[in-house]
Each structure stands twice: as structure tokens, then as C-alpha cells.
């Protein structure tokens, strides 16, 4: 017997007692106040060949963020991610963030240049045998100067010194348009794609109303 094709599925919407039927064969309209993204997940099962740091990146350094310094982390997170609608850490209650920061299996670093915080690297090893590149970002002034490759080299070094057999990351269509290609060039392979729907953080005050201008607010 041939299984029938699935043409739609029911999606529970966060923060509201709503559900939405997503069609798999066309366009689905979202309720006002919602944002959606296509999420692509990538993975690797061994450390890729080492790549040299780009010329001119000698002035970059990694600075571990103190586990008690959530405010510094959130400041960098907003600085880097507001233009790409990073908001999961901004909407999470402090009581939810504290256990993550205090867990020794989570490693969080600021990328620094000329004494300034210009990037964020968060590695999550809470699943035995796995590492997740949870957050990876750089501020606009250093993008295009080799900083991305420099930071990825550090991420791979730190991840594969751990006893893991899998390292993975996800990106989405709200992120920098070059992110997916960069991860693939870094040795990751795509293994899954999904749809993420959430409340627009600009309507709740978690992001500026004029943030992410390329993705207009629909209230």
C-alpha cells in the first residue's frame, strides 16, 4: 500500500493558546504579530582539516565571560543579534538563563578586538558526546576582515578538544544571508530543515520597533 502524502500539519504557536495549520504545498498566512523562519540544521562527525587564520586577525582574542556576568553576555548578544532578530535569550527569564550559565558544560566567550567586545561564541556540551555551536556572531565593523574564519577556527579547536563525536549548529532565514554557506565551507553538512514561528519580539519591547528593517513588523 502506498502511503498518502502529507499536505499540511498542525503547529502550536508559542506564547498563545493558538494553533496553525501549515500547508506543505503552498503559502500559509501567519496571524499578525508573528514571525516565521526556515531553520536549517548542520552537523559534522569529525574535526575538519585545520585552516590558517586570515592575515590581519592577530589582534583578535577570546575572553571567557564570567558565569555571573549575564548582563555582559546579553549586552553583546543584543549588540550582535538585534539586526538579525536574535531574541531567544532576551525573552527568556533570568531564572531560566542562570542554570545555563552556571553549567560547566556550557562555554561562553566574548571575541575582543582593540579592547572592545565584538563577537560572541557559545558552545553547549550538555548532551553527552555532542557539542552545539549555540551562538556565533560578530559585530558589523569586523565582518569581512577575516574575523569569521578566525572565530570559527577557535570554535572548532575548543569543540574537538572535548570528548565528542558530533558537532552541530543551526541557522535560519532571519540570520545573515551568508551564514549557511559559511557553515558549509567550515565543514558542516545540512541534515534537517524546519519552520519556526514565534511572537514578534519588537511588539513586546524585547527588541527595538525599528530593528530588522528588512523584515517589517505586521501588528
C-alpha positions as CSV (number, residue, x, y, z in Angstrom):
1,X,0.0,0.0,0.0
2,X,1.3,3.5,-0.9
3,X,1.2,6.0,2.0
4,X,-0.8,9.1,1.4
5,X,1.3,12.3,1.0
6,X,1.1,14.8,3.9
7,X,-0.1,18.2,2.6
8,X,-0.4,20.0,5.9
9,X,0.3,19.8,9.6
10,X,-0.9,21.4,12.9
11,X,1.6,23.8,14.5
12,X,1.2,25.0,18.1
13,X,2.1,28.7,18.4
14,X,4.2,29.8,21.3
15,X,3.0,32.3,24.0
16,X,-0.6,32.0,22.9
17,X,-3.2,29.3,23.0
18,X,-3.3,29.1,19.2
19,X,-2.6,26.6,16.6
20,X,-2.0,27.0,12.9
21,X,-2.3,24.6,10.0
22,X,0.8,24.9,7.8
23,X,0.4,23.7,4.3
24,X,3.3,21.9,2.7
25,X,2.2,22.6,-0.8
26,X,1.8,26.4,-0.8
27,X,1.8,29.6,1.3
28,X,0.4,29.8,4.8
29,X,-0.7,33.2,6.2
30,X,0.5,33.9,9.7
31,X,-1.6,35.8,12.3
32,X,-0.5,39.4,12.8
33,X,2.3,39.7,15.5
34,X,4.0,36.5,14.4
35,X,7.4,35.9,12.8
36,X,8.5,32.8,11.0
37,X,11.8,31.4,9.7
38,X,13.1,28.4,7.9
39,X,15.7,26.8,10.2
40,X,18.5,24.7,8.7
41,X,20.5,22.4,10.9
42,X,24.0,21.2,10.1
43,X,26.5,18.8,11.6
44,X,29.9,17.3,11.4
45,X,31.3,14.0,12.9
46,X,35.0,14.7,12.9
47,X,37.2,17.8,13.0
48,X,37.8,19.2,9.5
49,X,41.3,19.9,8.2
50,X,42.7,22.9,10.0
51,X,42.6,26.3,8.2
52,X,45.1,29.1,8.8
53,X,43.8,32.2,10.5
54,X,43.4,35.0,7.9
55,X,46.1,37.7,7.8
56,X,45.2,40.7,9.9
57,X,43.4,38.8,12.7
58,X,46.3,38.8,15.1
59,X,44.6,41.4,17.2
60,X,41.5,39.3,18.0
61,X,41.3,37.4,21.2
62,X,38.8,35.3,23.2
63,X,37.8,36.3,26.7
64,X,35.7,33.9,28.8
65,X,32.6,35.5,30.1
66,X,32.2,35.1,33.8
67,X,29.3,32.9,34.7
68,X,27.9,35.6,36.9
69,X,28.1,38.2,34.2
70,X,24.8,37.6,32.4
71,X,24.5,41.3,31.8
72,X,27.7,41.4,29.7
73,X,26.5,38.4,27.7
74,X,23.1,40.0,27.0
75,X,24.7,43.3,26.0
76,X,26.9,41.5,23.4
77,X,24.0,39.3,22.3
78,X,21.8,42.3,21.6
79,X,24.7,44.3,20.0
80,X,25.3,41.4,17.5
81,X,21.9,39.9,17.1
82,X,19.4,42.8,17.0
83,X,19.8,43.3,13.3
84,X,19.2,39.5,12.7
85,X,16.3,39.2,15.2
86,X,18.2,37.1,17.8
87,X,15.8,37.2,20.7
88,X,15.6,33.8,22.5
89,X,18.0,34.9,25.2
90,X,16.3,38.3,25.5
91,X,12.9,36.9,26.2
92,X,14.0,34.2,28.5
93,X,13.5,34.9,32.2
94,X,16.7,35.4,34.2
95,X,15.9,32.3,36.3
96,X,16.0,30.3,33.1
97,X,19.3,31.7,32.0
98,X,21.1,31.3,35.3
99,X,21.2,27.4,35.2
100,X,22.6,27.5,31.6
101,X,25.4,30.0,32.6
102,X,26.3,28.1,35.8
103,X,26.6,24.7,33.9
104,X,30.2,23.8,33.4
105,X,29.2,22.0,30.2
106,X,28.4,25.4,28.6
107,X,31.4,27.6,27.5
108,X,30.8,31.2,26.6
109,X,33.3,33.6,25.2
110,X,33.5,37.2,24.0
111,X,35.5,37.9,20.9
112,X,37.5,41.0,21.5
113,X,39.4,43.5,19.3
114,X,41.2,46.6,20.4
115,X,39.8,46.1,23.9
116,X,36.2,46.0,22.7
117,X,33.7,43.2,22.7
118,X,33.0,42.4,19.0
119,X,31.7,38.9,19.0
120,X,30.1,36.0,20.8
121,X,30.9,32.3,20.9
122,X,28.7,29.9,22.9
123,X,29.4,26.2,23.0
124,X,27.0,23.7,24.6
125,X,28.2,20.3,25.6
126,X,25.3,19.3,27.9
127,X,24.3,16.4,25.7
128,X,26.9,13.6,26.2
129,X,29.1,13.0,23.2
130,X,27.8,16.1,21.4
131,X,28.7,19.8,21.0
132,X,26.4,22.5,19.8
133,X,27.6,25.8,18.4
134,X,24.8,27.5,20.2
135,X,25.6,31.1,19.3
136,X,28.2,32.5,16.9
137,X,28.3,36.1,15.8
138,X,30.4,39.2,15.1
139,X,29.7,42.9,15.1
140,X,29.3,44.6,11.7
141,X,32.6,46.6,11.8
142,X,34.7,43.5,11.9
143,X,32.7,41.4,9.4
144,X,34.6,40.9,6.2
145,X,38.0,41.3,7.8
146,X,38.7,37.6,8.4
147,X,37.1,37.6,11.9
148,X,34.5,35.0,11.0
149,X,37.1,32.4,9.9
150,X,39.2,33.3,13.0
151,X,36.3,32.8,15.3
152,X,35.3,29.5,13.6
153,X,38.8,28.2,14.0
154,X,38.6,28.9,17.7
155,X,35.2,27.2,17.9
156,X,36.4,24.1,16.1
157,X,39.5,23.9,18.3
158,X,37.5,24.2,21.5
159,X,34.8,21.8,20.4
160,X,37.0,19.0,19.3
161,X,39.2,19.0,22.4
162,X,36.1,17.7,24.1
163,X,35.1,14.0,24.0
164,X,32.5,14.5,21.3
165,X,31.7,12.6,18.1
166,X,29.2,15.2,16.7
167,X,29.3,18.9,16.5
168,X,26.2,20.8,15.1
169,X,24.7,24.2,14.6
170,X,21.6,25.7,13.2
171,X,20.9,28.9,11.2
172,X,17.7,30.4,9.8
173,X,16.4,32.7,7.1
174,X,16.4,35.7,9.5
175,X,20.2,35.3,10.0
176,X,23.0,36.8,7.9
177,X,22.4,35.6,4.3
178,X,26.0,34.3,4.1
179,X,25.7,32.2,7.3
180,X,24.6,29.0,5.8
181,X,27.3,29.0,3.1
182,X,29.9,29.9,5.7
183,X,29.0,26.9,7.9
184,X,29.1,24.6,5.0
185,X,32.5,25.9,3.9
186,X,33.6,25.3,7.5
187,X,32.9,21.6,7.3
188,X,29.3,21.3,8.4
189,X,26.7,19.3,6.4
190,X,23.0,20.0,6.3
191,X,20.8,17.3,7.8
192,X,17.5,18.9,8.7
193,X,15.2,21.8,7.8
194,X,12.2,23.1,9.8
195,X,9.8,26.0,10.4
196,X,10.0,28.2,13.5
197,X,7.1,30.5,14.4
198,X,7.2,32.9,17.4
199,X,5.9,36.2,18.7
200,X,7.5,39.2,17.1
201,X,9.8,40.5,19.9
202,X,9.5,44.0,18.6
203,X,5.9,44.1,19.6
204,X,6.7,43.0,23.2
205,X,9.5,45.6,23.7
206,X,12.3,43.0,23.7
207,X,13.8,44.4,20.5
208,X,13.6,48.0,19.2
209,X,10.5,48.5,17.0
210,X,12.8,49.6,14.1
211,X,15.1,46.6,14.4
212,X,15.4,44.2,11.5
213,X,14.1,46.6,8.9
214,X,14.3,44.1,6.2
215,X,11.7,42.0,8.0
216,X,8.8,44.6,8.6
217,X,6.5,44.4,11.6
218,X,3.0,43.3,10.9
219,X,0.9,44.1,14.0
